[in-house]
C-alpha cells in the first residue's frame, strides 16, 4: 500500500503492460486552456500532502511521490495517468524463456541533474537502495524476488529473479533511478527528470525548475511550485484568490459548488484508487473470528458514511479492488449493511452482549470523522469503541511496524494492492493459506488472463472473510483554473505529473 501522510510502506502488484516508447512530453491530462500558452509560466499547485523528506526509501510519504515522481525522478518504466506502463529510461528489454532473467538496455544521452551520465551502475544502485535492510520503500517486498543484478556494460543491466513475476516490469515503474554518487537525498536530489529541485521551504512550498539538459521533450512550463496547506478550507481559498492554479485532490466536497458555478474553474472527477479501510488485526481477538469481522462490517452503513463525508462523490466497493483494476468485481452485497444480521453473527460468535475494542485513528481528515461515525454505528449492536487518535508517525510504528493494535483506520492509495492479503505477515495479519497460494500463482502466471482469474478468486474470498471493512473508494477531484490544461486527472498512487501543464499568459 501507500497511505496518506505516512510513508509508502507497501506495494501494488501486477499489470497489463502497454509498452510504448515515449518521453515525458505525451499528454496525460485535460483542461480548457485553448489558444496560446506561456512556455515560461510558473504553475502553482495546491496540496495537503507535504513530503516528510525527499527520499522515497526513507519514509518520504505520499507528498514526495506527488511532487517528485516523474517530475524530478524517473524509472526504467513509467505508470501513466491512464494506468498503462511505458518504457522510459529503458530503451528496450528482453526476457529469458524461463521468465527469470530480464536484460535492460538503457536509453542513450540521459544525464542526471548534476551532469553525470546515466549508467547501468546507477540502475543497480537504485534497485539495491530499494532492497536495502533499512529501506522503507513501498516496493521493497515485491522486489525481493530479485536474486542478482549485474552490469555487463555501462548501458546494460541484467536482473535475475528467484521466481517468475508477471508484475516485475510494473513494479519497476515505481523505482526511482538515482545517481549512485548522490548524497543527502532526504533534503536534495539527483534525478533524470524534466525538473530539478529549486527550493523546499518546510511547511510552505517546494519549487521545481525546468531542467535544460533533459533527454526528452522539455517541460511545458518553466517552473512548478507545490504549495502546502493544513486544511481543505485554506487550500480552496488559495485557489479562489489565485494563489494556486490547481488543487491536486479536493478534500472538501461542500466547497465544490463555488467552483462549479464560477466560469473561471473546471471541476474534474477522475478515477481514484484510494480506499478508506477499517482494518482489523485478524490475529487479535475478537477479530480472529470471521463472524465478528462480518458482523462489524454489516453493522456499519458505508453508504451513509460516504454521503456524510463526500456528498454525491466517491463509490462503495465492498472489497480492496477499485473498478480500474483488471480483477474488479462489485462485491458490495457480500457484507452489506444489515443490523439484524450483525446482531445474529455476534450471537453466533459468542458476543451476544457485544464487546469493546480500541480503534487507532490517524489524526487527519477524514479519519476522526469516520471513527466517530463507526463508534455510533457499532453502539447500535452493543459494541463499544474507544477512539485512540494518533499521528502518522505513531501509526507507522505502532500499527504497521509493531502490529500493536486491534483495529485501525487507514487510506490505501495504490492500485492493484489486493495481493497484500496473500501476505500473512502484513500489518493486518490476514492468513488464509488458499489466498496466499492464489496470490503466488497469480504472480507466476503465464498470462494476464490467468492472473486476473486467480485474483478475482482472491477478491471474493477476502470479501467473504471480511478480511477488512472497505468503507468506500475516494473520488478523485482535481479543481483547476481554466487557464490550465494538461494536468493529470486520475489519482493513481498519488503521482501528479506536472510537465505537460500549460498555462495561458
C-alpha positions as CSV (number, residue, x, y, z in Angstrom):
1,X,0.0,0.0,0.0
2,X,0.8,3.6,0.3
3,X,-1.1,5.5,2.8
4,X,-1.8,9.2,3.0
5,X,0.6,11.3,5.1
6,X,2.6,8.3,6.1
7,X,5.4,6.6,4.4
8,X,4.8,4.5,1.3
9,X,5.0,1.2,3.1
10,X,3.5,-1.4,0.9
11,X,3.3,-2.5,-2.7
12,X,1.0,-2.9,-5.5
13,X,1.3,-5.8,-7.8
14,X,0.6,-7.0,-11.4
15,X,-0.3,-5.1,-14.5
16,X,-1.5,-5.3,-18.0
17,X,1.5,-3.8,-19.8
18,X,1.3,-1.4,-22.6
19,X,5.0,-0.8,-23.5
20,X,5.3,2.2,-25.7
21,X,8.4,4.2,-26.4
22,X,7.8,7.7,-25.0
23,X,9.4,10.6,-23.3
24,X,7.6,12.7,-20.8
25,X,6.0,15.0,-23.4
26,X,2.9,12.9,-24.1
27,X,-0.4,14.3,-23.0
28,X,-1.8,12.8,-19.8
29,X,-4.3,15.3,-18.6
30,X,-7.1,17.7,-19.5
31,X,-8.3,21.2,-19.0
32,X,-9.8,24.0,-21.0
33,X,-6.9,26.2,-21.9
34,X,-7.0,26.8,-25.6
35,X,-5.0,29.2,-27.7
36,X,-1.5,30.4,-26.8
37,X,0.2,29.4,-23.6
38,X,3.2,30.7,-21.8
39,X,6.3,28.5,-22.1
40,X,7.9,30.4,-19.2
41,X,5.0,30.2,-16.9
42,X,5.1,29.3,-13.2
43,X,2.4,26.8,-12.4
44,X,1.2,26.9,-8.7
45,X,-0.1,23.6,-7.4
46,X,-2.0,23.4,-4.1
47,X,-1.8,20.3,-2.0
48,X,-2.4,18.9,1.5
49,X,0.4,16.4,1.3
50,X,3.8,17.9,2.1
51,X,6.7,15.4,1.9
52,X,8.2,14.2,5.2
53,X,11.5,14.1,3.4
54,X,12.6,13.8,-0.2
55,X,13.7,10.1,-0.2
56,X,11.1,7.6,-1.1
57,X,13.1,4.8,0.5
58,X,13.2,6.7,3.8
59,X,9.6,7.4,4.6
60,X,9.1,10.4,2.4
61,X,5.4,9.7,2.3
62,X,2.6,10.5,-0.2
63,X,3.8,14.0,-0.7
64,X,7.2,13.1,-2.1
65,X,5.6,10.8,-4.6
66,X,3.2,13.6,-5.6
67,X,5.9,16.2,-6.1
68,X,8.9,14.2,-7.3
69,X,7.8,11.1,-9.1
70,X,8.0,11.6,-12.8
71,X,8.9,15.2,-12.3
72,X,12.3,15.0,-10.7
73,X,12.9,11.3,-10.7
74,X,12.2,8.7,-13.4
75,X,12.2,4.9,-13.6
76,X,13.1,2.4,-16.2
77,X,9.3,2.4,-16.8
78,X,6.5,4.9,-16.2
79,X,3.0,4.3,-14.9
80,X,0.9,6.7,-17.0
81,X,-2.1,8.6,-15.7
82,X,-4.3,6.0,-17.5
83,X,-2.7,3.1,-15.7
84,X,-0.5,1.8,-18.5
85,X,3.2,1.0,-18.2
86,X,5.5,2.6,-20.8
87,X,9.3,2.4,-21.3
88,X,11.1,5.4,-20.1
89,X,14.8,5.2,-19.2
90,X,14.7,1.6,-20.6
91,X,15.3,1.8,-24.3
92,X,14.3,-1.8,-24.6
93,X,14.4,-5.1,-22.7
94,X,14.3,-8.9,-23.2
95,X,13.0,-11.7,-21.0
96,X,14.6,-15.2,-21.0
97,X,12.5,-18.2,-22.0
98,X,12.1,-19.3,-18.4
99,X,10.9,-15.8,-17.3
100,X,13.7,-15.4,-14.7
101,X,16.2,-13.1,-16.4
102,X,15.5,-9.6,-17.6
103,X,18.0,-7.7,-19.7
104,X,17.5,-4.0,-20.0
105,X,19.2,-1.6,-22.4
106,X,19.3,1.9,-21.2
107,X,18.4,5.0,-23.2
108,X,21.4,7.0,-24.6
109,X,22.0,10.6,-23.8
110,X,20.4,10.6,-20.4
111,X,22.0,12.9,-17.8
112,X,21.4,13.4,-14.1
113,X,20.8,16.9,-12.9
114,X,24.3,17.0,-11.6
115,X,25.5,16.5,-15.2
116,X,26.7,12.9,-14.8
117,X,25.6,10.5,-17.5
118,X,23.2,7.6,-16.6
119,X,24.9,4.2,-16.5
120,X,23.9,0.7,-15.6
121,X,25.7,1.2,-12.2
122,X,23.1,3.8,-11.3
123,X,20.3,1.4,-12.0
124,X,21.9,-1.3,-10.0
125,X,22.4,1.1,-7.1
126,X,18.8,2.3,-7.3
127,X,17.4,-1.2,-7.1
128,X,19.7,-2.1,-4.3
129,X,18.7,1.0,-2.4
130,X,15.1,-0.1,-2.5
131,X,16.0,-3.6,-1.3
132,X,18.4,-2.4,1.5
133,X,17.7,-3.6,5.1
134,X,16.8,0.0,6.2
135,X,14.6,0.7,3.1
136,X,11.0,1.9,3.8
137,X,10.2,1.7,0.1
138,X,6.7,0.8,-0.9
139,X,8.2,-1.6,-3.5
140,X,10.7,-3.5,-1.3
141,X,8.7,-6.6,-0.6
142,X,7.6,-7.2,-4.2
143,X,11.1,-6.6,-5.5
144,X,12.6,-9.1,-3.1
145,X,12.1,-11.6,-5.9
146,X,15.3,-10.0,-7.3
147,X,18.1,-12.6,-6.9
148,X,21.0,-11.0,-8.7
149,X,21.8,-7.7,-10.6
150,X,24.8,-7.5,-13.0
151,X,26.0,-4.8,-15.3
152,X,27.7,-6.3,-18.4
153,X,28.4,-2.9,-19.7
154,X,27.5,0.8,-19.0
155,X,24.2,0.6,-20.9
156,X,23.1,-2.9,-20.0
157,X,21.5,-4.2,-16.7
158,X,20.7,-7.9,-16.2
159,X,18.4,-8.8,-13.4
160,X,17.8,-12.4,-12.4
161,X,14.8,-13.3,-10.3
162,X,14.3,-16.2,-7.8
163,X,10.9,-16.9,-9.3
164,X,8.7,-15.7,-12.1
165,X,7.0,-12.4,-11.6
166,X,4.4,-11.2,-14.1
167,X,4.4,-7.9,-12.2
168,X,8.1,-7.2,-12.3
169,X,8.1,-4.6,-15.0
170,X,5.1,-2.9,-13.5
171,X,6.9,-2.8,-10.1
172,X,9.9,-1.3,-11.7
173,X,7.8,1.7,-12.7
174,X,7.9,2.7,-9.1
175,X,11.7,2.6,-8.6
176,X,13.4,5.9,-9.0
177,X,16.7,5.8,-10.8
178,X,19.2,7.9,-8.7
179,X,22.8,8.9,-9.3
180,X,24.8,6.3,-7.3
181,X,27.1,9.1,-6.1
182,X,24.2,11.3,-4.8
183,X,24.3,12.3,-1.1
184,X,21.8,13.8,1.4
185,X,18.8,12.6,-0.5
186,X,16.4,13.5,2.3
187,X,16.9,17.1,1.5
188,X,18.3,17.2,-2.0
189,X,18.0,15.2,-5.3
190,X,19.9,14.0,-8.3
191,X,17.4,12.5,-10.8
192,X,17.0,12.5,-14.5
193,X,13.5,14.1,-14.8
194,X,12.3,17.2,-16.6
195,X,12.6,19.3,-13.5
196,X,15.3,20.0,-10.9
197,X,14.7,20.8,-7.3
198,X,14.8,24.6,-6.8
199,X,13.9,25.1,-3.1
200,X,12.0,23.3,-0.4
201,X,10.7,25.5,2.4
202,X,9.3,23.1,5.0
203,X,5.8,23.8,6.0
204,X,5.2,26.1,3.0
205,X,6.3,25.2,-0.5
206,X,8.5,23.1,-2.8
207,X,9.6,24.5,-6.2
208,X,10.9,22.8,-9.3
209,X,12.6,24.4,-12.3
210,X,12.7,23.1,-15.9
211,X,15.9,21.1,-16.5
212,X,17.5,22.4,-19.6
213,X,19.6,19.2,-20.1
214,X,16.6,16.9,-20.1
215,X,16.8,14.0,-22.6
216,X,13.2,14.1,-23.7
217,X,10.7,16.8,-24.6
218,X,11.1,19.9,-22.4
219,X,8.5,20.6,-19.7
220,X,5.7,22.8,-21.0
221,X,6.3,25.3,-18.2
222,X,9.3,26.9,-16.7
223,X,8.6,26.3,-13.0
224,X,6.1,24.4,-10.8
225,X,5.6,25.3,-7.2
226,X,3.8,22.9,-4.8
227,X,2.2,25.0,-2.1
228,X,1.2,23.1,1.1
229,X,-1.8,23.8,3.3
230,X,-3.0,22.4,6.6
231,X,-6.7,22.0,5.7
232,X,-9.1,22.0,2.8
233,X,-10.5,25.4,3.5
234,X,-7.2,27.1,3.3
235,X,-6.5,25.2,0.1
236,X,-9.8,26.3,-1.5
237,X,-9.2,29.9,-0.5
238,X,-5.8,29.8,-2.2
239,X,-7.4,28.6,-5.4
240,X,-10.1,31.3,-5.2
241,X,-7.6,34.0,-4.7
242,X,-5.3,32.7,-7.5
243,X,-2.5,31.8,-5.1
244,X,-2.6,28.4,-6.7
245,X,-3.8,27.3,-10.2
246,X,-4.8,23.8,-9.5
247,X,-5.6,21.5,-6.5
248,X,-4.3,18.0,-6.8
249,X,-7.0,16.4,-4.8
250,X,-10.0,18.3,-3.5
251,X,-10.9,17.1,0.1
252,X,-14.0,19.3,0.7
253,X,-17.0,18.4,-1.4
254,X,-19.1,21.1,0.3
255,X,-16.8,23.6,-1.3
256,X,-17.2,22.4,-4.9
257,X,-20.3,24.4,-5.8
258,X,-18.3,27.7,-5.6
259,X,-16.0,26.4,-8.3
260,X,-18.8,24.7,-10.4
261,X,-20.7,28.0,-10.5
262,X,-17.7,30.0,-11.3
263,X,-16.7,30.1,-15.0
264,X,-13.1,30.6,-14.2
265,X,-12.7,27.0,-12.9
266,X,-13.1,23.4,-14.0
267,X,-14.0,20.6,-11.6
268,X,-12.8,17.2,-12.8
269,X,-14.0,13.9,-11.3
270,X,-11.3,11.3,-12.3
271,X,-10.6,7.8,-11.3
272,X,-9.3,7.1,-7.8
273,X,-7.5,4.2,-6.3
274,X,-7.7,5.4,-2.7
275,X,-9.7,3.1,-0.4
276,X,-10.6,4.0,3.2
277,X,-10.3,0.9,5.3
278,X,-11.4,-0.2,8.7
279,X,-8.5,-2.6,9.0
280,X,-8.9,-5.3,11.7
281,X,-5.9,-7.1,13.3
282,X,-7.0,-10.5,12.2
283,X,-4.6,-12.1,14.7
284,X,-6.1,-10.2,17.7
285,X,-9.2,-11.3,19.5
286,X,-12.1,-10.8,18.8
287,X,-11.2,-10.2,15.1
288,X,-9.7,-13.7,14.8
289,X,-13.3,-14.8,14.4
290,X,-14.6,-14.3,10.8
291,X,-18.1,-13.9,12.2
292,X,-17.1,-10.9,14.3
293,X,-15.5,-9.2,11.3
294,X,-18.6,-9.9,9.2
295,X,-20.8,-8.6,12.0
296,X,-18.8,-5.3,12.3
297,X,-18.8,-4.9,8.5
298,X,-22.6,-5.4,8.3
299,X,-23.3,-3.1,11.3
300,X,-21.7,-0.1,9.6
301,X,-23.7,1.8,7.0
302,X,-21.0,2.6,4.5
303,X,-23.4,4.4,2.2
304,X,-24.4,6.8,4.9
305,X,-20.7,7.4,5.8
306,X,-19.7,8.1,2.2
307,X,-22.6,10.5,1.8
308,X,-21.7,12.3,5.1
309,X,-18.1,12.7,4.1
310,X,-18.2,13.1,0.3
311,X,-21.8,14.1,-0.6
312,X,-22.6,12.7,-4.0
313,X,-19.0,11.7,-4.8
314,X,-17.0,8.5,-4.2
315,X,-18.1,4.9,-4.6
316,X,-18.8,1.9,-2.5
317,X,-16.7,-1.1,-3.5
318,X,-17.1,-3.9,-0.9
319,X,-13.5,-5.1,-1.4
320,X,-9.9,-3.9,-1.8
321,X,-10.3,-3.7,-5.6
322,X,-11.3,-0.5,-7.3
323,X,-13.1,-0.6,-10.7
324,X,-9.9,0.4,-12.6
325,X,-8.2,-2.9,-11.5
326,X,-8.5,-5.8,-14.0
327,X,-9.9,-8.1,-11.4
328,X,-12.6,-5.8,-10.1
329,X,-16.0,-7.3,-9.2
330,X,-18.8,-5.4,-7.4
331,X,-18.9,-7.2,-4.0
332,X,-20.9,-4.5,-2.1
333,X,-23.6,-7.1,-1.4
334,X,-21.3,-9.6,0.4
335,X,-21.3,-7.8,3.8
336,X,-24.0,-5.2,3.0
337,X,-25.4,-3.1,5.8
338,X,-27.8,-5.2,7.9
339,X,-28.1,-4.6,11.6
340,X,-30.2,-7.7,12.3
341,X,-27.6,-9.9,10.5
342,X,-24.8,-8.2,12.5
343,X,-26.5,-9.0,15.8
344,X,-27.1,-12.6,14.7
345,X,-23.5,-13.1,13.8
346,X,-22.3,-11.6,17.1
347,X,-24.5,-14.0,19.0
348,X,-23.2,-17.0,17.0
349,X,-19.7,-15.9,17.8
350,X,-20.4,-15.7,21.5
351,X,-20.7,-11.9,21.7
352,X,-24.5,-11.5,22.1
353,X,-23.9,-8.7,24.6
354,X,-21.2,-7.1,22.4
355,X,-17.6,-6.3,23.3
356,X,-15.3,-3.4,23.4
357,X,-12.1,-2.5,21.4
358,X,-9.8,0.4,20.7
359,X,-9.7,2.0,17.3
360,X,-6.4,3.6,16.5
361,X,-7.3,6.6,14.3
362,X,-4.9,8.9,12.4
363,X,-5.4,12.5,13.4
364,X,-6.1,14.0,9.9
365,X,-9.3,14.0,8.0
366,X,-11.4,12.1,7.3
367,X,-10.3,9.6,9.9
368,X,-11.6,11.3,13.1
369,X,-15.0,11.9,11.4
370,X,-15.1,8.3,10.2
371,X,-14.1,7.0,13.6
372,X,-16.9,8.9,15.3
373,X,-19.4,7.6,12.8
374,X,-18.2,4.0,13.3
375,X,-18.4,4.3,17.0
376,X,-22.0,5.4,16.7
377,X,-22.9,2.6,14.3
378,X,-21.4,-0.2,16.3
379,X,-23.0,1.0,19.5
380,X,-26.3,0.0,17.9
381,X,-25.2,-3.7,18.0
382,X,-23.7,-3.5,21.5
383,X,-20.1,-2.9,20.5
384,X,-18.2,-0.2,22.4
385,X,-15.4,1.7,20.5
386,X,-12.7,3.6,22.2
387,X,-11.1,6.0,19.8
388,X,-7.3,6.4,20.2
389,X,-6.1,9.3,18.0
390,X,-2.5,9.0,16.8
391,X,-0.1,10.8,14.5
392,X,1.1,9.3,11.2
393,X,4.5,8.5,12.7
394,X,2.8,6.8,15.7
395,X,0.6,4.9,13.2
396,X,3.7,3.7,11.3
397,X,5.4,2.4,14.5
398,X,2.5,1.2,16.5
399,X,0.3,-0.3,13.8
400,X,2.4,-1.0,10.7
401,X,5.7,-2.0,12.2
402,X,4.7,-3.5,15.6
403,X,1.2,-4.7,14.8
404,X,0.2,-3.4,18.2
405,X,-3.4,-2.7,17.6
406,X,-6.9,-4.3,17.5
407,X,-8.4,-2.2,14.7
408,X,-7.3,0.9,12.8
409,X,-8.5,3.3,10.1
410,X,-6.2,4.0,7.1
411,X,-6.2,5.0,3.5
412,X,-4.5,2.8,0.9
413,X,-3.8,4.8,-2.2
414,X,-2.3,2.2,-4.6
415,X,-4.0,0.4,-7.4
416,X,-3.6,-3.4,-7.6
417,X,-2.8,-3.8,-3.9
418,X,-5.2,-6.7,-3.3
419,X,-2.2,-9.0,-3.2
420,X,-1.3,-7.9,0.3
421,X,-4.0,-10.2,1.6
422,X,-1.8,-13.0,0.4
423,X,1.0,-12.0,2.9
424,X,0.2,-13.2,6.4
425,X,3.0,-11.0,7.8
426,X,1.4,-7.8,6.6
427,X,0.2,-5.5,9.3
428,X,-3.5,-6.6,9.3
429,X,-2.5,-10.3,9.8
430,X,-5.0,-11.9,7.5
431,X,-3.8,-15.5,7.0
432,X,-5.6,-17.8,4.5
433,X,-3.4,-20.5,3.0
434,X,-5.6,-20.7,-0.1
435,X,-5.5,-17.0,-0.7
436,X,-1.7,-17.0,-0.2
437,X,-1.4,-19.8,-2.8
438,X,-3.7,-18.0,-5.3
439,X,-1.7,-14.8,-5.0
440,X,1.6,-16.6,-5.6
441,X,0.1,-18.5,-8.5
442,X,-1.2,-15.2,-10.0
443,X,2.3,-13.7,-9.7
444,X,3.8,-16.6,-11.5
445,X,1.0,-16.8,-14.1
446,X,2.0,-17.1,-17.8
447,X,-0.7,-14.8,-19.0
448,X,-2.6,-11.8,-17.7
449,X,-5.9,-13.7,-18.2
450,X,-4.7,-16.4,-15.9
451,X,-3.5,-13.8,-13.4
452,X,-6.9,-12.0,-13.5
453,X,-8.9,-15.1,-12.9
454,X,-6.9,-16.0,-9.8
455,X,-7.0,-12.6,-8.3
456,X,-10.8,-12.5,-8.8
457,X,-10.9,-15.5,-6.5
458,X,-8.8,-13.7,-4.0
459,X,-11.0,-10.7,-4.2
460,X,-14.2,-12.7,-3.5
461,X,-12.6,-14.8,-0.7
462,X,-11.2,-11.8,1.2
463,X,-14.6,-10.1,0.9
464,X,-16.4,-13.1,2.2
465,X,-14.0,-13.4,5.1
466,X,-14.4,-9.7,5.8
467,X,-10.6,-9.5,6.0
468,X,-11.1,-5.8,6.4
469,X,-14.0,-3.5,6.1
470,X,-13.5,-1.5,2.9
471,X,-15.6,1.6,3.8
472,X,-15.5,3.4,0.4
473,X,-13.5,4.5,-2.6
474,X,-12.5,8.1,-2.6
475,X,-13.4,10.4,-5.5
476,X,-10.5,12.0,-7.4
477,X,-11.5,15.6,-7.7
478,X,-9.0,17.9,-9.4
479,X,-10.1,21.5,-9.5
480,X,-8.2,23.9,-11.8
481,X,-8.3,27.4,-13.1
482,X,-9.4,27.3,-16.8
483,X,-6.1,29.0,-17.7
484,X,-4.6,25.5,-17.3
485,X,-4.6,22.4,-19.4
486,X,-2.6,19.2,-19.5
487,X,-2.8,18.3,-15.8
488,X,-3.4,14.7,-14.7
489,X,-6.9,13.7,-13.8
490,X,-6.6,10.4,-12.0
491,X,-5.2,9.6,-8.6
492,X,-3.0,6.7,-9.4
493,X,-0.7,6.1,-6.4
494,X,-0.5,9.8,-5.6
495,X,1.6,10.8,-8.5
496,X,1.0,14.2,-10.1
497,X,2.8,14.7,-13.4
498,X,3.4,18.5,-13.9
499,X,5.4,18.6,-17.1
500,X,2.5,18.7,-19.5
501,X,0.7,21.5,-17.7
502,X,0.2,24.5,-20.0
503,X,-0.8,27.9,-18.6
504,X,-2.3,30.8,-20.6
505,X,-0.3,34.0,-20.4
